[in-house]
Amino acid sequence: MTKLSMYCMALNNENLEMIKSLNYIPVGLKNKNFSDDWLRDNTKDNISKKNPHYGEYTFYYWYWKNLLKFKKKDEWVGFCSYREYWGSKKRKGANEIKDLFLKEYQPEWSDYETIIGEPISVGGTKFMKVIKYGKMALMRNPRAIISKRGRTIRWHFDMFHGNGNLDKAIELLPDTDRDDFKHFVRSETSFSRGNMFISNSHNIIDSYFSYIFKWLKDCENIFGFDLKGYGQVRMYTFIAERFLPFWFQKYTKFLEWPVVYHDINKI
């Protein structure tokens, strides 16, 4: 039977039993008190100190440097978090919220290299939020106020994470991807959220992490770590979140899969 190893990242030790009930591997982020049942991102070769700004990517770095080399050839590896899960397609008749979550490898993945989340539109942003947060973004893209087609990934990022910040990051990309990604964020009105993916390819996982950590390191020269407020403190997480679906769509044979958004702290 093909194995799926699902790493589920959380911020509280209290989430352990729920994660284990799904047969997921619990991962504790930040320097909090976690039991020995958890994998931690602050051991061995790590960048755990960057977690407030890198989010789940501090564990991605840990996995890349310390665990990827042990991945078996036929093993599928996936990542999710305490509030964003891969969905089960067997939802009919579900008795509990956890019955909505993916628990095992799916045979229909066999023709693909990677699984990414089904995209979610940014066009549904409420008008009051547009007015409250998006004045500068509207100046760069005024048709967004009346047309959902104008509400692109770039517009959405400008509104919530700083006007022009995504453009600054894009300029640091290699020539092979700079123009393509620029077109992606200026034309697409949806993207796969949550920095989530599943893959059975050691080479693909290694290639993505090699690429993204080089780029994020370069971005540190622009944004640094004196970042304030929810919209900017995790700047590197938000930049990577927009890039992940672009990279996997461009460089891998991918399949889009349902994602369930639910904070297990509320169960």
Backbone torsions as a table, in degrees:
resi	resn	phi	psi	omega
1	MET	NA	132.2	179.9
2	THR	-67.7	134.5	-175.1
3	LYS	-94.7	140.1	170.4
4	LEU	-116.5	118.4	174.8
5	SER	-102.2	111.0	-176.6
6	MET	-107.9	119.3	178.8
7	TYR	-96.0	121.2	-178.0
8	CYS	-113.2	117.4	-176.3
9	MET	-91.1	139.4	-178.5
10	ALA	-146.5	166.2	-177.4
11	LEU	-110.3	-7.6	-175.7
12	ASN	-132.4	138.4	178.3
13	ASN	-61.2	-27.0	-178.0
14	GLU	-64.7	-14.7	-179.5
15	ASN	-83.0	-2.5	-171.2
16	LEU	-59.4	-50.6	-173.9
17	GLU	-64.1	-38.5	178.7
18	MET	-64.2	-44.7	-179.3
19	ILE	-64.8	-42.7	180.0
20	LYS	-67.2	-30.6	179.6
21	SER	-66.7	-21.5	177.0
22	LEU	-89.2	-2.3	-175.9
23	ASN	65.6	30.5	175.3
24	TYR	-93.3	163.5	177.5
25	ILE	-94.0	115.7	-176.0
26	PRO	-76.0	133.4	-179.8
27	VAL	-124.4	121.0	179.2
28	GLY	-95.7	124.5	178.2
29	LEU	-102.7	158.2	-178.5
30	LYS	69.1	163.5	-176.6
31	ASN	-88.0	67.8	178.5
32	LYS	-109.3	176.6	-179.6
33	ASN	-83.8	103.3	176.2
34	PHE	-115.1	148.0	177.0
35	SER	-73.0	174.3	-179.2
36	ASP	-71.9	-4.5	179.3
37	ASP	-74.9	-11.5	-173.8
38	TRP	-98.9	144.9	160.3
39	LEU	-76.4	146.8	-179.2
40	ARG	-123.9	147.9	179.5
41	ASP	-91.0	6.4	-176.6
42	ASN	-113.1	24.5	177.4
43	THR	-117.4	166.9	176.5
44	LYS	50.4	-140.0	179.4
45	ASP	-79.3	113.4	-172.4
46	ASN	-149.7	164.0	173.5
47	ILE	-127.4	36.5	-174.0
48	SER	-55.8	-31.1	-178.8
49	LYS	-62.2	-19.0	179.8
50	LYS	-88.6	2.0	-172.4
51	ASN	-55.2	-40.2	179.6
52	PRO	-56.9	-23.9	-177.1
53	HIS	-109.8	-23.5	-177.6
54	TYR	-101.5	-14.6	-179.9
55	GLY	55.7	-132.4	-176.3
56	GLU	-62.5	-15.2	-178.1
57	TYR	-72.1	-14.4	173.0
58	THR	-70.5	-33.3	173.4
59	PHE	-75.8	-38.1	177.1
60	TYR	-56.2	-41.1	177.4
61	TYR	-63.9	-43.9	-179.5
62	TRP	-61.7	-45.7	179.3
63	TYR	-61.9	-45.4	-178.6
64	TRP	-59.0	-45.8	-174.7
65	LYS	-82.3	-28.6	-170.4
66	ASN	-116.4	-19.9	-171.5
67	LEU	-126.4	-26.7	-175.9
68	LEU	-57.2	-36.2	-177.9
69	LYS	-63.4	-17.4	-179.9
70	PHE	-97.4	-0.6	-178.5
71	LYS	-65.0	132.6	178.7
72	LYS	-79.1	153.5	-172.6
73	LYS	-59.2	-39.8	-176.3
74	ASP	-95.2	9.3	-177.9
75	GLU	-88.1	130.8	170.9
76	TRP	-92.0	135.3	-178.2
77	VAL	-119.3	131.0	179.9
78	GLY	-132.4	162.2	-178.2
79	PHE	-135.2	138.0	175.4
80	CYS	-150.0	-175.3	-179.6
81	SER	-139.1	175.1	-175.9
82	TYR	-64.1	-10.3	178.9
83	ARG	-128.6	0.6	178.2
84	GLU	-138.6	116.0	-173.2
85	TYR	-126.0	155.7	168.6
86	TRP	-73.8	138.0	-175.4
87	GLY	-91.1	150.4	172.3
88	SER	-86.1	141.9	176.4
89	LYS	-83.6	-6.1	177.7
90	LYS	-96.1	66.1	-174.2
91	ARG	-89.3	-22.6	-177.8
92	LYS	-64.6	127.9	179.0
93	GLY	82.9	10.5	179.2
94	ALA	-63.9	132.0	-178.6
95	ASN	-96.0	-25.9	-178.8
96	GLU	-132.3	158.8	-179.7
97	ILE	-58.8	-35.7	-177.6
98	LYS	-69.1	-17.1	176.6
99	ASP	-71.9	-10.8	178.4
100	LEU	-85.1	-9.1	-173.4
101	PHE	-94.3	144.1	176.2
102	LEU	-62.7	135.8	-178.3
103	LYS	-123.9	-12.8	-176.5
104	GLU	-153.5	167.8	176.6
105	TYR	-58.3	142.3	179.2
106	GLN	-110.0	125.9	-176.4
107	PRO	-55.7	-28.7	-178.9
108	GLU	-69.6	-8.6	175.6
109	TRP	-76.7	-12.1	-168.6
110	SER	-60.0	-24.1	-179.8
111	ASP	-93.1	6.8	-175.9
112	TYR	-124.6	162.6	177.9
113	GLU	-99.8	-30.7	-176.5
114	THR	-143.0	155.6	174.6
115	ILE	-119.9	128.5	174.8
116	ILE	-125.1	161.5	-176.0
117	GLY	-70.9	148.8	173.4
118	GLU	-60.6	134.9	-176.0
119	PRO	-67.9	149.5	176.6
120	ILE	-118.1	134.3	-177.4
121	SER	-71.4	142.7	173.3
122	VAL	-95.1	-4.1	-175.8
123	GLY	-71.6	-15.7	-177.9
124	GLY	-86.2	9.7	178.9
125	THR	-56.5	129.5	-176.2
126	LYS	-61.9	144.6	-175.6
127	PHE	-56.8	-40.4	-178.5
128	MET	-65.3	-34.2	176.1
129	LYS	-69.2	-36.6	177.4
130	VAL	-60.1	-44.7	-179.7
131	ILE	-68.6	-39.6	-175.6
132	LYS	-72.1	-44.2	-172.9
133	TYR	-107.2	-15.8	-166.2
134	GLY	-110.5	22.0	-177.2
135	LYS	-60.9	-46.6	-179.9
136	MET	-68.6	-38.4	178.6
137	ALA	-64.1	-35.6	178.6
138	LEU	-68.2	-31.4	177.8
139	MET	-64.2	-33.7	178.4
140	ARG	-82.6	-22.4	-176.9
141	ASN	-146.6	70.7	-172.6
142	PRO	-62.4	-24.4	-178.5
143	ARG	-70.4	-11.0	179.5
144	ALA	-65.2	-22.4	-177.4
145	ILE	-73.1	-24.4	-177.8
146	ILE	-119.0	-14.9	-176.2
147	SER	-128.1	126.9	177.4
148	LYS	-67.1	-24.5	176.6
149	ARG	-65.3	-24.0	177.8
150	GLY	-81.5	-10.7	-178.5
151	ARG	-89.6	78.3	-175.7
152	THR	-88.1	174.3	175.8
153	ILE	-58.0	-43.0	179.2
154	ARG	-62.1	-46.2	178.4
155	TRP	-58.9	-44.6	-179.2
156	HIS	-62.6	-42.2	179.3
157	PHE	-66.1	-44.5	178.2
158	ASP	-55.7	-41.5	-174.8
159	MET	-67.7	-42.2	-172.2
160	PHE	-102.8	-19.5	-172.0
161	HIS	-128.5	15.2	174.7
162	GLY	109.2	120.7	-176.7
163	ASN	-61.9	121.6	177.0
164	GLY	86.5	-5.7	-176.5
165	ASN	-67.3	-38.3	178.9
166	LEU	-66.4	-37.9	178.0
167	ASP	-61.7	-40.0	178.9
168	LYS	-62.4	-42.2	179.2
169	ALA	-65.7	-40.9	-177.8
170	ILE	-61.6	-34.2	-179.3
171	GLU	-64.3	-15.7	179.3
172	LEU	-92.0	-3.6	178.8
173	LEU	-72.1	154.9	174.2
174	PRO	-61.3	156.9	-179.4
175	ASP	-56.3	-32.5	-175.8
176	THR	-64.0	-22.6	-175.3
177	ASP	-124.1	-13.5	-172.2
178	ARG	-58.3	-54.2	-177.2
179	ASP	-68.6	-37.3	179.7
180	ASP	-64.3	-43.7	-179.5
181	PHE	-71.4	-35.0	176.0
182	LYS	-60.0	-43.4	177.4
183	HIS	-65.8	-40.7	-179.8
184	PHE	-57.0	-50.5	-175.1
185	VAL	-75.4	-20.9	-179.9
186	ARG	-92.8	-9.3	-178.9
187	SER	-118.0	-30.2	-177.5
188	GLU	-82.7	141.3	-179.9
189	THR	-111.9	13.0	176.6
190	SER	-152.8	158.1	176.3
191	PHE	-158.1	162.0	179.7
192	SER	-79.4	112.3	-174.8
193	ARG	-88.4	165.7	170.9
194	GLY	95.8	-0.8	-178.5
195	ASN	53.5	44.2	-175.3
196	MET	-112.3	142.3	170.5
197	PHE	-158.8	162.8	174.6
198	ILE	-132.0	138.7	178.6
199	SER	-154.1	154.0	174.1
200	ASN	-108.7	5.2	-174.5
201	SER	-103.9	115.7	175.3
202	HIS	-58.3	-44.0	-175.7
203	ASN	-65.4	-39.5	179.3
204	ILE	-66.7	-46.0	179.4
205	ILE	-60.5	-45.3	179.6
206	ASP	-63.4	-42.7	-178.9
207	SER	-64.0	-43.6	-179.9
208	TYR	-63.9	-48.2	-178.5
209	PHE	-65.7	-37.6	176.5
210	SER	-59.3	-43.1	-177.9
211	TYR	-68.7	-52.8	-171.3
212	ILE	-67.5	-38.1	-178.8
213	PHE	-72.8	-30.2	173.1
214	LYS	-64.5	-45.4	-178.8
215	TRP	-66.7	-45.9	-179.9
216	LEU	-62.6	-37.0	176.6
217	LYS	-61.9	-41.8	176.9
218	ASP	-63.4	-37.4	179.8
219	CYS	-65.7	-25.8	178.3
220	GLU	-59.7	-28.4	179.2
221	ASN	-68.1	-20.5	177.9
222	ILE	-94.9	-48.8	-170.4
223	PHE	-97.0	-24.1	-179.7
224	GLY	61.2	-150.8	-178.5
225	PHE	-130.9	6.8	175.3
226	ASP	-89.0	65.3	-173.5
227	LEU	-108.7	133.6	-173.8
228	LYS	-120.4	148.5	174.1
229	GLY	81.7	153.6	-176.2
230	TYR	-56.9	-39.6	-174.8
231	GLY	-69.9	-20.9	-176.1
232	GLN	-123.0	-20.7	-175.8
233	VAL	-61.0	-32.9	177.9
234	ARG	-103.8	44.4	-175.8
235	MET	-52.6	-43.6	-175.4
236	TYR	-69.6	-33.5	175.2
237	THR	-63.0	-45.9	-176.3
238	PHE	-69.1	-37.2	176.3
239	ILE	-62.4	-49.2	-178.9
240	ALA	-62.8	-34.4	-177.8
241	GLU	-62.2	-36.6	178.1
242	ARG	-75.4	-28.4	-175.4
243	PHE	-83.6	-32.3	-174.7
244	LEU	-54.1	-51.9	-178.9
245	PRO	-64.6	-35.3	177.2
246	PHE	-60.3	-48.7	-176.0
247	TRP	-64.6	-45.9	-178.1
248	PHE	-68.8	-33.3	176.8
249	GLN	-70.3	-35.6	-176.8
250	LYS	-78.3	-37.5	-168.8
251	TYR	-111.5	-3.0	-178.4
252	THR	-135.7	164.2	172.1
253	LYS	-88.8	105.8	-167.3
254	PHE	-114.7	157.9	174.1
255	LEU	-129.8	133.2	176.8
256	GLU	-84.8	140.2	-173.4
257	TRP	-135.8	147.5	-179.1
258	PRO	-61.8	146.4	176.3
259	VAL	-123.5	137.4	177.2
260	VAL	-105.0	124.7	178.5
261	TYR	-101.2	110.4	179.9
262	HIS	-160.7	124.3	179.4
263	ASP	-80.4	114.1	-176.9
264	ILE	-69.7	-11.4	173.9
265	ASN	-66.8	-16.1	-178.4
266	LYS	-98.3	-1.2	179.9
267	ILE	-74.2	NA	NA
